[in-house]
Amino acid sequence: MPAFPRPCPNEALGIVEAVLCGTTSSKKDARRYGGGHGFYDLVSGKSIKVKVKTSEGDVIEAAFSVKDFGFVRMFTTRTCFKNYLAMINTKPGVIETIFSVQGLKGPYREVTVSGCGELNPLENDRYLKTIGIGTKILLNGAIGYIMGKGTRSSSKKPNLTLSGDMQAMKPEFMGGVITAHTPDCMTSVAIPIPVVDEEIFENLKIQDEQIELHVVDIHDRSPIAKAN
């Protein structure tokens, strides 16, 4: 899997910093192995081989476990989003998509659902009264922090940017997911919500049947129905 040198490499000191994206696919097995699987293997204590090509064309190889790195941190840019759209393929055939493992059959034969409903902390504190920048959380079982809002976050569809130390993460809470399109990541988040007023108390009691789920056409996201 290709990683990208940044943010502050110093080759003269023999130090290389790199970023590996969780949705990066393996060059050898692009369908079944990606960044999320690599994160799981690293946190599980497995040794990974790193290959670096220098500007002079030399190739340097070494093997590392998670404890060998001086800094291994996970940053998520779009986490804890509420119920995502439920997708339906309205056309004949199968469409490859990250929302299905084997492809979404059509027309109107299958529906995919993404979200954890009543367990989502942003359903329980939907106006972000207690959740914000600096909130201490658990990210894959390790202590982490909320860095702020995530990409495309809005008042109706909020999500979060998170950060946590991978050397303290637990493999049972994370991993890679195989989809019909590309491998993806599984990430677990726990956020404490103090009961500071009646509104938060009521939202803590929300049930799945009270949470609206929009069903849309996967081709253009046009609305088809609403469910729970």
N, C-alpha and C positions, 0 to 999 in steps of 0.2 A: 504494500500500500504506500503510495507516495505521500510524504510529509513535506512541509514547506519551511525552509529556514527563516526564522524570525523569532522574537522581535529584536534581540540584541546578540547575535553571534559574535564571537571573538576568536577567529581561527588562530590568531597568533598565540593565544593561551591554550589552544586545544579544546575550546569550549564551543559547542554548537547548541543553539536553542531552536526548537522546531515545533510546528503546530500540525497535529493530525486531526482531521475533521471526522466526526463520528459517522457521517454518511459517505465517507470515502470507501470505494469498493476495492477489493483485492484484485490485482492484475492476474493472478493465477486462478481465482475462483470468484468472479465478480458477482455471481448470483447468490452465493451461499456464505460469503465471508466479507465483513466490512469493518469499519472503525469500531462499532459497538462490540463486535466479537473480539477485536484486538484489545479494547479496554478491559473486557472481562478476563481475558487471558493474562494481561499484565497485572491486574488486581489480584488474580488467583495465585500469583507468585511464579508464573511460568516465565522462562527466559525468552526474550525476543531478540532477534537478530536485526541490527541496524547497519545499513550500508550508506556510506556518504561518498559522493563524488566531488572531488575538489575542483577548483577553477583551473588547475593545471592538468586535470584529467585523471589524477590518481584516484583509486577506489580504496576506501578504508572500511573494514568490517569489524564489528564488535557485538558481543551479546550482553544484554542487561536484564536484570529483574527490576521490579518496581522500587526496591530498596536501594538500588544503585544510583538512582537519579537524585540529584540535589533538589530538583523542583519538578513535581508532576501535579498539575492542577487541571481540573475539569471546569470548563465554562460552558454553560448552556445559554442559548440566546432566545429560546421560545419554549418555556416550560410551564406546566400547570394550567394550560388553557382549559377552559370549561368544555362542556360537550361540544365536540366538533360536529361538522355536518355529517349526516348519514347519507351515503352515496348509493345511487342506483344507476345502472347502465340501461339507458332507454333504447339502445340500438342492438340489432342482432350481432352475435359474435362475442368475443372475450376481449376486454381491454386490460392491458397491463397497467397496474397502478400500485403506489405504495400503500394504498388502503386495503389491499387484498393479497393473500399469500399466493394463490394460484391464478389470479386474474378474475375480474368481475364479469360474470356471465349476463348476457342480455338476450332479448329485451325484458326488463322488469322481472328477472328471475331471482336475483339476490340483492341484499342490501348490506352495506358495511356500516358499522357503528364505532366511533372513536370517542372515548371519554370514560371517566370513572364516577360520573354523576354525583351522588350525595357524599362521596368520599373526597371530593375535590376541595381543597382549602379555600379556593376563590369562590366557591358556592357558599361556604360557611361565613366568609368575611367578604361579601361581594362588593362592598364599597371601600375595601382596603383601609379600614380604620386602624387595624393593628398590624397589618402586613405592609412592609415598606423597605426602603433602603436600609441595610444593616441588620435586618431581622435575622436572628440566628435560627438555622434550620438543620435538618438532616438531609444530606444529599448522598444517596446510595449508602446510607448507614453511617456516613462520616459527617462531622460538624462542618457546616457550610454557612454561607450568607447570601442574602438577597442583594444583588447589585443594583437593581432597579427594574423598570418595566422591560418587557421583552419586545422583540420585533413585531410590528403590526398590532401592538397592544392598543386597545381602545376601552372606553368605559363599558361598552356592551360585551366586548370580547377581550378581557384582560389576560395577560400572561406575564411571565417573569424571567429575568436574567439572573442566573444563579452561579455560584462558584464554590468549589470544595476541594479539599486535599485528597488526591487519589490514593496516596499511600495509606490513608486510614479507611478507605472504602471497603465494603464487604461485597464479594462477588454475587452472593445470592440475591442482591437487590438491583442488579444491573445486567447488561448483556447486549447481544445483537439480536435483531429480529429480521427474519427473511420475508421479503415481500415479492410480488410478481414483477416489480420494477427494479429496485435496488435494495441492498441491505440497509437497515435503519437501526436506531438505538432504543434500548429500554432503559429508562432512568427512573428511580424512585425518589420521591420527595415527601418529607414530613415537616409540617409547619405548625408550631404551637399557636393557638388562638385564645388569648385571654378573654373572658366574658366581661366586657367593660360596660355593656348596656343591654337593654331588652332586645334590641334589634339583632345583635349578634347572637344572643341566646336563641332567638327564634330561628335564625338561619342555621344554627348548629343542628337543629332538629329537622332540617329539610330532608325530604324523601325523594327517591328517584321519580316517582309518579308526579311530583310537583315540578320537575325540571323539564323544560321544553326542548325538544329535539327536532331540528329542521331537516327534512328529507329533500335532497336536491338531485338533479341530473349531473352525473359526474363529468359530462362533456363541457357544460357551460355554467354549472352551478345554479341553473335556474330552479326556483322552488317548485316542489311537487306536492308536498304534504307536511304536516306537523305531527309529531308523536311525542311520547315520553319514554 
